[in-house]
Every structure is written in structure tokens, then in C-alpha cells.
Amino acid sequence: MKYLDPKADLTFKRVFGEHPDLVMSLLNALLPIPEGQEITEIEYLPAEIVPDNPLRKNSIVDVRCKDKLGRQFLVEMQMIWSPEFKQRVLFNASKAYVRQIDSGEQYELLQPVYSLNLVNEVFEPELQGFYHYYRLVHEENTDRVIDGLHLIFVELPKFSPHTYSEKKMQVLWLRYLTEINEKTREVPKDLMENPEVKKAITALEESAFTDAQLLGYEKFWDIISVEKTLYNSAERRGLKRGFEQGIQQGIEQGIEQGIEQGIEQGIEQEKLEVARKMKSDEMPVDFISKYTGLSFDEIKEL
């Protein structure tokens, strides 16, 4: 049996955007929900429009839902980490919180918003653990909390079932997200023994997708590969160029400013190089423009 990777846009939405029982299980396993207040029923909400940045359109997978208590849950699968991601998560969660009531309604009607963000990269290398939970707490008395926004980030590459002792369902869902992919031929028995995880794995069988869907699945990974190349290379070049510029400009202007400028220049230069390669491969101009952000005129001049 051949399987697809559950982290891709197509598969993640099929599993968690079409099966209420599975997304409920995932949320109950990974969210810091108080005992006795577990999610027992959910209603899907319309997905938000993804950001205008063409390099981010296929790196984000959204599932939005709420339970019978009115609590809202935002789930995102982020394939590539970027510094602005935390701010975007805070913005989306705050927007969902504010939109619960209309002007003139009582604030008591507001219910908590939980934002679960599964990240396929390590973004906190200096922190131990893969699970990061943010909320509004009193600085000196952390037991004093302003309830409302709950932001959870999970660094998937840090997870290992051999080094962490989480709840059983938390381990099973994290193993599902990190162990199942195109190379999987035989699923571990303990994953298949759980009915919810088994259902989610069955939904990943390649035979369940049309040829058009499989083509879109492959294109998703192609775009992720291009994006990783673009940002990783640009960051390396930008840091080097920024460091050199910072020294030349002197202590007064600061190395930090030079690094920032270098990163921006490196990203722009990398866009041009990626576009040249795509153009040499005879890819359509509109396709190149969509995934590099360059205008038609800029591409034609390459």
C-alpha cells in the first residue's frame, strides 16, 4: 500500500477538514484544554483567505472550527518557518476573538480562541521541548491568567516518541504526522490499532486520490522545494553580505542594519536566479510570476 504525506495541503485538509471526529481527536490531544472541558462536537467554519504573498500560498494549511460552547479552533500546518509567522498567528487569533460579537454586545459572550500551529521546522533551537504554549499571564503571579487567546506551536522535527512521555493520543497523532509519508509501505501496528488514527491513515492511501489531485500534490512539494531553496540561500547570502556591509558602514550605522539590508538584497537576488532557472525550463511566465512575485516585464527581461 502506498500513502501520501499527511502534512501536504491536499491530505491535511482531507483528513482534518472533512472528518469532524478526527479533528476533534487531534485538538483534544494537542491543546491545553482543562480536564472535563474536552471538545465533544464541532462545526466547521469557512477557511480564511491565505496571505497575498505568493511564496506563502501553499505553505499554509488552515482548518477553522468551533465547538458547542462557542470556543474557536484554528489549525495550521506550516511547512517552512519564517520570522513573521508568530505575528500572523497572533493576528488571526485576535481577529477570530474580536469577530465573535457585534458592536454593542456584551463582552461576556466572548469565548476562548485556540490556535494550534504545527510547524515542520525547528524555530526555537535554544529551547528544550517541541511544545510551546503562549497565553496572557501575570508576570509575577503566573496563576493569574486573562483567558481568551491560546497560541500553541509544535515543532514536529523535535518530536520523538522515545524521548517524550506525552498523553497516548498526543503521541499517536504526532507519530502520524511525522512517520507517515510516501516511503511508508507498512504502517506500525500500534498506529493501526487506534480506530481514529487508522481512519486518518486510510484517508492517505494513494488509490483514494484522482490523477488530478495527485498532480496537485506533487506540485505542492515542488513549490515547497523552490521556497526552501529561495529562503535558505537568500538568508545565507544576505547574512554574509549584511555582515560585510555592516563593517564597511561602521559601528555608527551598526552591523544589525547591514544584515537586514543584506537579507533583503539576497532574497531579491535569489528570486531572480530562481526565475531564470524556471524560465530556462520553459515554465509559463504566469507560473513563474505567481511563485516568485516578479512581474511579467521583469521575467521577460531575464
Phi and psi in degrees as GROMACS dihedral restraints (atoms count N, CA, C in turn):
[ dihedral_restraints ]
;  ai    aj    ak    al  type     phi  dphi    fc
    3     4     5     6     1  -105.8    20    10
    4     5     6     7     1   141.8    20    10
    6     7     8     9     1  -124.2    20    10
    7     8     9    10     1   158.3    20    10
    9    10    11    12     1  -100.2    20    10
   10    11    12    13     1   162.3    20    10
   12    13    14    15     1   -76.5    20    10
   13    14    15    16     1   128.7    20    10
   15    16    17    18     1   -71.1    20    10
   16    17    18    19     1   -10.8    20    10
   18    19    20    21     1   -84.4    20    10
   19    20    21    22     1   -11.4    20    10
   21    22    23    24     1   -71.4    20    10
   22    23    24    25     1   159.1    20    10
   24    25    26    27     1   -55.9    20    10
   25    26    27    28     1   -50.6    20    10
   27    28    29    30     1   -60.7    20    10
   28    29    30    31     1   -48.9    20    10
   30    31    32    33     1   -74.2    20    10
   31    32    33    34     1   -42.1    20    10
   33    34    35    36     1   -60.8    20    10
   34    35    36    37     1   -43.5    20    10
   36    37    38    39     1   -67.4    20    10
   37    38    39    40     1   -36.7    20    10
   39    40    41    42     1   -65.6    20    10
   40    41    42    43     1   -44.2    20    10
   42    43    44    45     1   -72.5    20    10
   43    44    45    46     1   -52.4    20    10
   45    46    47    48     1   -99.3    20    10
   46    47    48    49     1   -11.1    20    10
   48    49    50    51     1   -99.9    20    10
   49    50    51    52     1    -5.3    20    10
   51    52    53    54     1  -125.1    20    10
   52    53    54    55     1    -7.1    20    10
   54    55    56    57     1  -125.9    20    10
   55    56    57    58     1    96.3    20    10
   57    58    59    60     1   -55.6    20    10
   58    59    60    61     1   -37.2    20    10
   60    61    62    63     1   -64.9    20    10
   61    62    63    64     1   -34.2    20    10
   63    64    65    66     1   -76.0    20    10
   64    65    66    67     1   -41.8    20    10
   66    67    68    69     1   -69.0    20    10
   67    68    69    70     1   -32.6    20    10
   69    70    71    72     1   -63.1    20    10
   70    71    72    73     1   -43.3    20    10
   72    73    74    75     1   -63.6    20    10
   73    74    75    76     1   -43.2    20    10
   75    76    77    78     1   -61.7    20    10
   76    77    78    79     1   -46.7    20    10
   78    79    80    81     1   -65.1    20    10
   79    80    81    82     1   -44.2    20    10
   81    82    83    84     1   -63.4    20    10
   82    83    84    85     1   -30.7    20    10
   84    85    86    87     1   -78.9    20    10
   85    86    87    88     1   -35.3    20    10
   87    88    89    90     1  -106.6    20    10
   88    89    90    91     1   -14.5    20    10
   90    91    92    93     1   -94.4    20    10
   91    92    93    94     1   151.0    20    10
   93    94    95    96     1   -82.5    20    10
   94    95    96    97     1    60.5    20    10
   96    97    98    99     1   -84.9    20    10
   97    98    99   100     1   131.3    20    10
   99   100   101   102     1   -57.8    20    10
  100   101   102   103     1   146.8    20    10
  102   103   104   105     1   -60.5    20    10
  103   104   105   106     1   133.9    20    10
  105   106   107   108     1    91.3    20    10
  106   107   108   109     1    -7.1    20    10
  108   109   110   111     1  -117.5    20    10
  109   110   111   112     1    27.7    20    10
  111   112   113   114     1   -61.4    20    10
  112   113   114   115     1   154.5    20    10
  114   115   116   117     1   -73.8    20    10
  115   116   117   118     1   128.1    20    10
  117   118   119   120     1  -119.0    20    10
  118   119   120   121     1   -10.6    20    10
  120   121   122   123     1  -160.5    20    10
  121   122   123   124     1   136.7    20    10
  123   124   125   126     1  -132.0    20    10
  124   125   126   127     1   157.9    20    10
  126   127   128   129     1  -128.9    20    10
  127   128   129   130     1   126.4    20    10
  129   130   131   132     1   -71.3    20    10
  130   131   132   133     1   142.6    20    10
  132   133   134   135     1  -112.0    20    10
  133   134   135   136     1   156.6    20    10
  135   136   137   138     1   -58.3    20    10
  136   137   138   139     1   140.5    20    10
  138   139   140   141     1   -70.0    20    10
  139   140   141   142     1   144.2    20    10
  141   142   143   144     1   -71.1    20    10
  142   143   144   145     1   154.6    20    10
  144   145   146   147     1   -71.7    20    10
  145   146   147   148     1   131.7    20    10
  147   148   149   150     1   -71.9    20    10
  148   149   150   151     1   159.1    20    10
  150   151   152   153     1   -57.3    20    10
  151   152   153   154     1   157.7    20    10
  153   154   155   156     1   -71.4    20    10
  154   155   156   157     1   -21.2    20    10
  156   157   158   159     1   -60.2    20    10
  157   158   159   160     1   114.3    20    10
  159   160   161   162     1   -62.3    20    10
  160   161   162   163     1   -24.1    20    10
  162   163   164   165     1   -77.1    20    10
  163   164   165   166     1    -6.6    20    10
  165   166   167   168     1  -111.3    20    10
  166   167   168   169     1    -5.5    20    10
  168   169   170   171     1   -63.1    20    10
  169   170   171   172     1   -34.2    20    10
  171   172   173   174     1  -108.9    20    10
  172   173   174   175     1    11.5    20    10
  174   175   176   177     1  -101.9    20    10
  175   176   177   178     1     2.8    20    10
  177   178   179   180     1  -122.3    20    10
  178   179   180   181     1   132.6    20    10
  180   181   182   183     1  -124.0    20    10
  181   182   183   184     1   122.6    20    10
  183   184   185   186     1  -114.6    20    10
  184   185   186   187     1   137.3    20    10
  186   187   188   189     1  -132.5    20    10
  187   188   189   190     1   124.7    20    10
  189   190   191   192     1  -120.4    20    10
  190   191   192   193     1   133.0    20    10
  192   193   194   195     1  -156.5    20    10
  193   194   195   196     1   169.1    20    10
  195   196   197   198     1  -141.2    20    10
  196   197   198   199     1   157.1    20    10
  198   199   200   201     1  -102.7    20    10
  199   200   201   202     1  -177.9    20    10
  201   202   203   204     1   -69.1    20    10
  202   203   204   205     1   -15.2    20    10
  204   205   206   207     1   -85.0    20    10
  205   206   207   208     1    -8.9    20    10
  207   208   209   210     1    95.4    20    10
  208   209   210   211     1    -3.4    20    10
  210   211   212   213     1   -67.1    20    10
  211   212   213   214     1   137.6    20    10
  213   214   215   216     1  -104.4    20    10
  214   215   216   217     1   148.4    20    10
  216   217   218   219     1  -132.6    20    10
  217   218   219   220     1   124.6    20    10
  219   220   221   222     1  -112.3    20    10
  220   221   222   223     1   125.7    20    10
  222   223   224   225     1  -120.7    20    10
  223   224   225   226     1   127.8    20    10
  225   226   227   228     1  -131.3    20    10
  226   227   228   229     1   140.7    20    10
  228   229   230   231     1  -110.3    20    10
  229   230   231   232     1   110.6    20    10
  231   232   233   234     1  -105.3    20    10
  232   233   234   235     1   113.6    20    10
  234   235   236   237     1   -78.6    20    10
  235   236   237   238     1   -33.4    20    10
  237   238   239   240     1  -129.4    20    10
  238   239   240   241     1   127.8    20    10
  240   241   242   243     1   -78.6    20    10
  241   242   243   244     1   140.8    20    10
  243   244   245   246     1  -137.9    20    10
  244   245   246   247     1   148.7    20    10
  246   247   248   249     1   -57.7    20    10
  247   248   249   250     1   -30.4    20    10
  249   250   251   252     1   -82.3    20    10
  250   251   252   253     1    -2.9    20    10
  252   253   254   255     1   -62.1    20    10
  253   254   255   256     1   -41.4    20    10
  255   256   257   258     1   -60.8    20    10
  256   257   258   259     1   -40.8    20    10
  258   259   260   261     1   -65.9    20    10
  259   260   261   262     1   -37.3    20    10
  261   262   263   264     1   -68.4    20    10
  262   263   264   265     1   -37.2    20    10
  264   265   266   267     1   -63.2    20    10
  265   266   267   268     1   -45.8    20    10
  267   268   269   270     1   -61.3    20    10
  268   269   270   271     1   -41.4    20    10
  270   271   272   273     1   -62.6    20    10
  271   272   273   274     1   -47.8    20    10
  273   274   275   276     1   -65.3    20    10
  274   275   276   277     1   -41.0    20    10
  276   277   278   279     1   -66.5    20    10
  277   278   279   280     1   -41.3    20    10
  279   280   281   282     1   -64.5    20    10
  280   281   282   283     1   -40.0    20    10
  282   283   284   285     1   -63.5    20    10
  283   284   285   286     1   -42.8    20    10
  285   286   287   288     1   -63.8    20    10
  286   287   288   289     1   -37.2    20    10
  288   289   290   291     1   -65.9    20    10
  289   290   291   292     1   -45.8    20    10
  291   292   293   294     1   -67.7    20    10
  292   293   294   295     1   -35.9    20    10
  294   295   296   297     1   -73.6    20    10
  295   296   297   298     1    -2.5    20    10
  297   298   299   300     1   -68.4    20    10
  298   299   300   301     1   -30.2    20    10
  300   301   302   303     1  -126.3    20    10
  301   302   303   304     1   152.8    20    10
  303   304   305   306     1   -92.2    20    10
  304   305   306   307     1   168.0    20    10
  306   307   308   309     1   -57.6    20    10
  307   308   309   310     1   131.0    20    10
  309   310   311   312     1    96.0    20    10
  310   311   312   313     1   -14.6    20    10
  312   313   314   315     1   -79.7    20    10
  313   314   315   316     1   160.9    20    10
  315   316   317   318     1   -76.3    20    10
  316   317   318   319     1   139.3    20    10
  318   319   320   321     1   -65.6    20    10
  319   320   321   322     1   -21.1    20    10
  321   322   323   324     1   -63.4    20    10
  322   323   324   325     1   -17.7    20    10
  324   325   326   327     1   -75.2    20    10
  325   326   327   328     1   -16.8    20    10
  327   328   329   330     1   -65.9    20    10
  328   329   330   331     1   134.6    20    10
  330   331   332   333     1  -115.4    20    10
  331   332   333   334     1   157.1    20    10
  333   334   335   336     1   -61.1    20    10
  334   335   336   337     1   150.7    20    10
  336   337   338   339     1  -118.0    20    10
  337   338   339   340     1   125.3    20    10
  339   340   341   342     1  -108.5    20    10
  340   341   342   343     1   127.3    20    10
  342   343   344   345     1  -114.6    20    10
  343   344   345   346     1   110.6    20    10
  345   346   347   348     1  -100.9    20    10
  346   347   348   349     1   118.7    20    10
  348   349   350   351     1  -121.0    20    10
  349   350   351   352     1   109.9    20    10
  351   352   353   354     1   -94.1    20    10
  352   353   354   355     1   116.8    20    10
  354   355   356   357     1  -113.3    20    10
  355   356   357   358     1   127.5    20    10
  357   358   359   360     1   -89.4    20    10
  358   359   360   361     1    22.5    20    10
  360   361   362   363     1  -141.0    20    10
  361   362   363   364     1   159.6    20    10
  363   364   365   366     1   -87.0    20    10
  364   365   366   367     1   119.7    20    10
  366   367   368   369     1  -118.4    20    10
  367   368   369   370     1    -6.1    20    10
  369   370   371   372     1  -126.6    20    10
  370   371   372   373     1    67.4    20    10
  372   373   374   375     1   -63.5    20    10
  373   374   375   376     1   -24.0    20    10
  375   376   377   378     1   -86.3    20    10
  376   377   378   379     1    -9.5    20    10
  378   379   380   381     1  -100.9    20    10
  379   380   381   382     1   139.6    20    10
  381   382   383   384     1   -79.3    20    10
  382   383   384   385     1   152.6    20    10
  384   385   386   387     1    86.7    20    10
  385   386   387   388     1   156.0    20    10
  387   388   389   390     1  -102.9    20    10
  388   389   390   391     1    -8.4    20    10
  390   391   392   393     1  -111.0    20    10
  391   392   393   394     1   121.5    20    10
  393   394   395   396     1  -126.1    20    10
  394   395   396   397     1   119.9    20    10
  396   397   398   399     1  -117.3    20    10
  397   398   399   400     1   121.7    20    10
  399   400   401   402     1  -115.8    20    10
  400   401   402   403     1   138.0    20    10
  402   403   404   405     1  -157.9    20    10
  403   404   405   406     1   173.8    20    10
  405   406   407   408     1   -87.2    20    10
  406   407   408   409     1   112.6    20    10
  408   409   410   411     1  -130.2    20    10
  409   410   411   412     1   156.7    20    10
  411   412   413   414     1   -69.2    20    10
  412   413   414   415     1   135.6    20    10
  414   415   416   417     1   -62.4    20    10
  415   416   417   418     1   -44.3    20    10
  417   418   419   420     1   -88.8    20    10
  418   419   420   421     1   -34.8    20    10
  420   421   422   423     1  -115.1    20    10
  421   422   423   424     1    87.2    20    10
  423   424   425   426     1   -68.0    20    10
  424   425   426   427     1    -8.6    20    10
  426   427   428   429     1   -79.8    20    10
  427   428   429   430     1   -10.7    20    10
  429   430   431   432     1   -91.8    20    10
  430   431   432   433     1   113.8    20    10
  432   433   434   435     1  -126.3    20    10
  433   434   435   436     1   138.6    20    10
  435   436   437   438     1   -94.9    20    10
  436   437   438   439     1   106.0    20    10
  438   439   440   441     1   -72.7    20    10
  439   440   441   442     1   148.2    20    10
  441   442   443   444     1   158.9    20    10
  442   443   444   445     1   -64.7    20    10
  444   445   446   447     1  -110.6    20    10
  445   446   447   448     1   129.8    20    10
  447   448   449   450     1  -127.5    20    10
  448   449   450   451     1   112.3    20    10
  450   451   452   453     1  -110.4    20    10
  451   452   453   454     1   121.2    20    10
  453   454   455   456     1  -122.2    20    10
  454   455   456   457     1   127.7    20    10
  456   457   458   459     1  -118.8    20    10
  457   458   459   460     1   131.4    20    10
  459   460   461   462     1  -119.5    20    10
  460   461   462   463     1   118.5    20    10
  462   463   464   465     1   -87.5    20    10
  463   464   465   466     1    97.8    20    10
  465   466   467   468     1   -59.6    20    10
  466   467   468   469     1   -39.9    20    10
  468   469   470   471     1   -63.3    20    10
  469   470   471   472     1   -22.0    20    10
  471   472   473   474     1   -80.3    20    10
  472   473   474   475     1   -17.9    20    10
  474   475   476   477     1   -72.6    20    10
  475   476   477   478     1   136.2    20    10
  477   478   479   480     1  -147.4    20    10
  478   479   480   481     1   122.2    20    10
  480   481   482   483     1   -65.2    20    10
  481   482   483   484     1   -12.8    20    10
  483   484   485   486     1   -89.0    20    10
  484   485   486   487     1   -12.6    20    10
  486   487   488   489     1  -119.6    20    10
  487   488   489   490     1    -4.3    20    10
  489   490   491   492     1  -126.0    20    10
  490   491   492   493     1   147.1    20    10
  492   493   494   495     1  -118.8    20    10
  493   494   495   496     1    74.4    20    10
  495   496   497   498     1   -90.8    20    10
  496   497   498   499     1  -177.2    20    10
  498   499   500   501     1   -61.2    20    10
  499   500   501   502     1   151.6    20    10
  501   502   503   504     1   -56.3    20    10
  502   503   504   505     1   -49.1    20    10
  504   505   506   507     1   -68.3    20    10
  505   506   507   508     1   -31.7    20    10
  507   508   509   510     1   -62.6    20    10
  508   509   510   511     1   -44.4    20    10
  510   511   512   513     1   -62.6    20    10
  511   512   513   514     1   -44.5    20    10
  513   514   515   516     1   -63.2    20    10
  514   515   516   517     1   -43.8    20    10
  516   517   518   519     1   -68.8    20    10
  517   518   519   520     1   -37.9    20    10
  519   520   521   522     1   -69.4    20    10
  520   521   522   523     1   -34.9    20    10
  522   523   524   525     1   -66.7    20    10
  523   524   525   526     1   -39.3    20    10
  525   526   527   528     1   -57.6    20    10
  526   527   528   529     1   -44.8    20    10
  528   529   530   531     1   -74.6    20    10
  529   530   531   532     1   -25.9    20    10
  531   532   533   534     1  -105.7    20    10
  532   533   534   535     1   -18.7    20    10
  534   535   536   537     1  -105.2    20    10
  535   536   537   538     1   -25.3    20    10
  537   538   539   540     1   -90.6    20    10
  538   539   540   541     1   127.5    20    10
  540   541   542   543     1  -160.7    20    10
  541   542   543   544     1  -167.8    20    10
  543   544   545   546     1   -64.4    20    10
  544   545   546   547     1   -20.9    20    10
  546   547   548   549     1   -84.0    20    10
  547   548   549   550     1   -10.4    20    10
  549   550   551   552     1   -71.0    20    10
  550   551   552   553     1   125.2    20    10
  552   553   554   555     1  -115.8    20    10
  553   554   555   556     1   -30.4    20    10
  555   556   557   558     1  -133.8    20    10
  556   557   558   559     1   117.6    20    10
  558   559   560   561     1   -78.6    20    10
  559   560   561   562     1   136.5    20    10
  561   562   563   564     1   -52.9    20    10
  562   563   564   565     1   139.5    20    10
  564   565   566   567     1   -58.9    20    10
  565   566   567   568     1   -40.2    20    10
  567   568   569   570     1   -67.5    20    10
  568   569   570   571     1   -24.9    20    10
  570   571   572   573     1   -72.9    20    10
  571   572   573   574     1   -41.4    20    10
  573   574   575   576     1   -73.2    20    10
  574   575   576   577     1   -17.7    20    10
  576   577   578   579     1   -75.6    20    10
  577   578   579   580     1   -20.3    20    10
  579   580   581   582     1   -88.6    20    10
  580   581   582   583     1   122.3    20    10
  582   583   584   585     1   -61.3    20    10
  583   584   585   586     1   -36.8    20    10
  585   586   587   588     1   -70.2    20    10
  586   587   588   589     1   -46.9    20    10
  588   589   590   591     1   -65.9    20    10
  589   590   591   592     1   -38.5    20    10
  591   592   593   594     1   -60.0    20    10
  592   593   594   595     1   -42.4    20    10
  594   595   596   597     1   -62.0    20    10
  595   596   597   598     1   -40.5    20    10
  597   598   599   600     1   -67.5    20    10
  598   599   600   601     1   -36.2    20    10
  600   601   602   603     1   -69.6    20    10
  601   602   603   604     1   -41.9    20    10
  603   604   605   606     1   -59.7    20    10
  604   605   606   607     1   -34.8    20    10
  606   607   608   609     1   -67.5    20    10
  607   608   609   610     1   -13.8    20    10
  609   610   611   612     1   -93.4    20    10
  610   611   612   613     1    -2.2    20    10
  612   613   614   615     1   -61.3    20    10
  613   614   615   616     1   129.5    20    10
  615   616   617   618     1   -57.2    20    10
  616   617   618   619     1   -34.0    20    10
  618   619   620   621     1   -65.0    20    10
  619   620   621   622     1   -15.3    20    10
  621   622   623   624     1   -82.9    20    10
  622   623   624   625     1    -3.3    20    10
  624   625   626   627     1  -113.5    20    10
  625   626   627   628     1   147.8    20    10
  627   628   629   630     1   -77.4    20    10
  628   629   630   631     1   167.0    20    10
  630   631   632   633     1   -61.3    20    10
  631   632   633   634     1   -38.4    20    10
  633   634   635   636     1   -65.3    20    10
  634   635   636   637     1   -40.1    20    10
  636   637   638   639     1   -66.2    20    10
  637   638   639   640     1   -40.0    20    10
  639   640   641   642     1   -66.0    20    10
  640   641   642   643     1   -34.5    20    10
  642   643   644   645     1   -65.3    20    10
  643   644   645   646     1   -42.2    20    10
  645   646   647   648     1   -64.6    20    10
  646   647   648   649     1   -36.1    20    10
  648   649   650   651     1   -62.5    20    10
  649   650   651   652     1   -45.1    20    10
  651   652   653   654     1   -65.7    20    10
  652   653   654   655     1   -38.4    20    10
  654   655   656   657     1   -65.1    20    10
  655   656   657   658     1   -36.2    20    10
  657   658   659   660     1   -56.4    20    10
  658   659   660   661     1   -47.6    20    10
  660   661   662   663     1   -70.4    20    10
  661   662   663   664     1   -32.0    20    10
  663   664   665   666     1   -62.1    20    10
  664   665   666   667     1   -42.9    20    10
  666   667   668   669     1   -66.9    20    10
  667   668   669   670     1   -41.0    20    10
  669   670   671   672     1   -61.2    20    10
  670   671   672   673     1   -40.6    20    10
  672   673   674   675     1   -63.6    20    10
  673   674   675   676     1   -43.9    20    10
  675   676   677   678     1   -62.3    20    10
  676   677   678   679     1   -43.0    20    10
  678   679   680   681     1   -64.9    20    10
  679   680   681   682     1   -41.9    20    10
  681   682   683   684     1   -62.4    20    10
  682   683   684   685     1   -44.1    20    10
  684   685   686   687     1   -60.5    20    10
  685   686   687   688     1   -44.2    20    10
  687   688   689   690     1   -60.9    20    10
  688   689   690   691     1   -50.7    20    10
  690   691   692   693     1   -76.6    20    10
  691   692   693   694     1   -39.8    20    10
  693   694   695   696     1   -65.8    20    10
  694   695   696   697     1   -44.9    20    10
  696   697   698   699     1   -67.4    20    10
  697   698   699   700     1   -41.8    20    10
  699   700   701   702     1   -63.6    20    10
  700   701   702   703     1   -38.7    20    10
  702   703   704   705     1   -65.6    20    10
  703   704   705   706     1   -42.6    20    10
  705   706   707   708     1   -63.4    20    10
  706   707   708   709     1   -45.7    20    10
  708   709   710   711     1   -67.5    20    10
  709   710   711   712     1   -40.0    20    10
  711   712   713   714     1   -65.0    20    10
  712   713   714   715     1   -41.4    20    10
  714   715   716   717     1   -63.6    20    10
  715   716   717   718     1   -42.2    20    10
  717   718   719   720     1   -66.4    20    10
  718   719   720   721     1   -48.3    20    10
  720   721   722   723     1   -65.1    20    10
  721   722   723   724     1   -39.3    20    10
  723   724   725   726     1   -65.3    20    10
  724   725   726   727     1   -37.7    20    10
  726   727   728   729     1   -64.7    20    10
  727   728   729   730     1   -42.4    20    10
  729   730   731   732     1   -65.0    20    10
  730   731   732   733     1   -44.4    20    10
  732   733   734   735     1   -64.1    20    10
  733   734   735   736     1   -38.2    20    10
  735   736   737   738     1   -62.0    20    10
  736   737   738   739     1   -40.0    20    10
  738   739   740   741     1   -66.4    20    10
  739   740   741   742     1   -43.2    20    10
  741   742   743   744     1   -64.7    20    10
  742   743   744   745     1   -39.1    20    10
  744   745   746   747     1   -75.2    20    10
  745   746   747   748     1   -18.3    20    10
  747   748   749   750     1    93.1    20    10
  748   749   750   751     1   169.4    20    10
  750   751   752   753     1   -62.1    20    10
  751   752   753   754     1   -32.1    20    10
  753   754   755   756     1   -58.8    20    10
  754   755   756   757     1   -44.8    20    10
  756   757   758   759     1   -84.3    20    10
  757   758   759   760     1   -28.1    20    10
  759   760   761   762     1    92.4    20    10
  760   761   762   763     1   139.8    20    10
  762   763   764   765     1   -66.3    20    10
  763   764   765   766     1   -34.1    20    10
  765   766   767   768     1   -59.0    20    10
  766   767   768   769     1   -44.4    20    10
  768   769   770   771     1   -63.3    20    10
  769   770   771   772     1   -40.4    20    10
  771   772   773   774     1   -63.0    20    10
  772   773   774   775     1   -39.5    20    10
  774   775   776   777     1   -63.5    20    10
  775   776   777   778     1   -43.7    20    10
  777   778   779   780     1   -61.2    20    10
  778   779   780   781     1   -44.1    20    10
  780   781   782   783     1   -64.7    20    10
  781   782   783   784     1   -39.9    20    10
  783   784   785   786     1   -63.8    20    10
  784   785   786   787     1   -39.6    20    10
  786   787   788   789     1   -62.9    20    10
  787   788   789   790     1   -43.9    20    10
  789   790   791   792     1   -61.5    20    10
  790   791   792   793     1   -45.2    20    10
  792   793   794   795     1   -65.9    20    10
  793   794   795   796     1   -38.2    20    10
  795   796   797   798     1   -63.5    20    10
  796   797   798   799     1   -40.5    20    10
  798   799   800   801     1   -63.7    20    10
  799   800   801   802     1   -44.3    20    10
  801   802   803   804     1   -63.0    20    10
  802   803   804   805     1   -42.6    20    10
  804   805   806   807     1   -65.3    20    10
  805   806   807   808     1   -38.6    20    10
  807   808   809   810     1   -67.8    20    10
  808   809   810   811     1   -35.5    20    10
  810   811   812   813     1   -57.1    20    10
  811   812   813   814     1   -45.7    20    10
  813   814   815   816     1   -63.6    20    10
  814   815   816   817     1   -40.7    20    10
  816   817   818   819     1   -68.2    20    10
  817   818   819   820     1   -41.6    20    10
  819   820   821   822     1   -63.3    20    10
  820   821   822   823     1   -42.1    20    10
  822   823   824   825     1   -62.4    20    10
  823   824   825   826     1   -39.6    20    10
  825   826   827   828     1   -62.1    20    10
  826   827   828   829     1   -43.9    20    10
  828   829   830   831     1   -64.2    20    10
  829   830   831   832     1   -42.0    20    10
  831   832   833   834     1   -65.3    20    10
  832   833   834   835     1   -38.5    20    10
  834   835   836   837     1   -67.8    20    10
  835   836   837   838     1   -39.2    20    10
  837   838   839   840     1   -65.8    20    10
  838   839   840   841     1   -25.2    20    10
  840   841   842   843     1   -85.6    20    10
  841   842   843   844     1     7.6    20    10
  843   844   845   846     1    62.9    20    10
  844   845   846   847     1    34.3    20    10
  846   847   848   849     1   -75.3    20    10
  847   848   849   850     1   148.6    20    10
  849   850   851   852     1   -58.4    20    10
  850   851   852   853     1   145.4    20    10
  852   853   854   855     1   -60.9    20    10
  853   854   855   856     1   -40.4    20    10
  855   856   857   858     1   -66.2    20    10
  856   857   858   859     1   -32.9    20    10
  858   859   860   861     1   -66.8    20    10
  859   860   861   862     1   -44.2    20    10
  861   862   863   864     1   -62.2    20    10
  862   863   864   865     1   -43.1    20    10
  864   865   866   867     1   -63.1    20    10
  865   866   867   868     1   -41.1    20    10
  867   868   869   870     1   -62.1    20    10
  868   869   870   871     1   -39.4    20    10
  870   871   872   873     1  -103.3    20    10
  871   872   873   874     1     2.6    20    10
  873   874   875   876     1  -120.6    20    10
  874   875   876   877     1   -18.8    20    10
  876   877   878   879     1    83.8    20    10
  877   878   879   880     1     1.5    20    10
  879   880   881   882     1   -81.1    20    10
  880   881   882   883     1   151.6    20    10
  882   883   884   885     1   -78.0    20    10
  883   884   885   886     1   163.5    20    10
  885   886   887   888     1   -58.3    20    10
  886   887   888   889     1   -41.6    20    10
  888   889   890   891     1   -64.7    20    10
  889   890   891   892     1   -40.9    20    10
  891   892   893   894     1   -64.3    20    10
  892   893   894   895     1   -37.4    20    10
  894   895   896   897     1   -69.9    20    10
  895   896   897   898     1   -40.3    20    10
  897   898   899   900     1   -66.2    20    10
  898   899   900   901     1   -26.2    20    10
  900   901   902   903     1   -82.4    20    10
  901   902   903   904     1    -9.2    20    10
